[in-house]
Amino acid sequence: MGKIILRLDRVMADRKISLTELSEEVGVSNVNLSKIKNGRISAIRFSTLEAICEVLHCQPGDILEYSEE
């Protein structure tokens, strides 16, 4: 069965933005954003995903990746 891999850390590194800065701009706590960044979540709200994409100027596909492994 496949799984979704979160690549937020890679996109953040490409944009040179810290977790604290992204947290402030997105309006999500550092703790929750850290869980997203480290893939320790089972769901993400579309509103949160939209805010992250807006701040990072990226597409959801830049953050989410499907793996068949």
SULWO-V401282 format. One record per backbone hydrogen bond with DSSP energy under -1.0 kcal/mol. NH is the residue of the N-H (numbers start at 1). CO is the residue of the C=O. E is the energy in kcal/mol with one decimal. If there is no record, write none. Layout:
# SULWO-V401282
[[NH	CO	E] [NH	CO	E]]
This chain:
# SULWO-V401282
[[3	67	-2.8] [5	65	-3.9] [7	63	-4.1] [11	7	-1.9] [12	8	-2.8] [13	9	-2.1] [14	10	-2.4] [15	11	-2.0] [17	12	-2.0] [22	18	-2.6] [23	19	-2.6] [24	20	-2.2] [25	21	-2.3] [26	22	-2.7] [27	23	-2.2] [28	23	-1.3] [33	29	-2.6] [34	30	-2.5] [35	31	-1.8] [36	32	-1.9] [37	33	-2.8] [38	34	-2.3] [39	36	-1.2] [40	35	-2.5] [49	45	-2.4] [50	46	-3.0] [51	47	-2.0] [52	48	-2.5] [53	49	-2.5] [54	50	-2.3] [55	51	-2.4] [56	52	-2.7] [58	53	-1.8] [62	59	-2.1] [63	60	-1.2] [64	60	-2.7] [65	5	-2.2] [67	3	-3.1]]
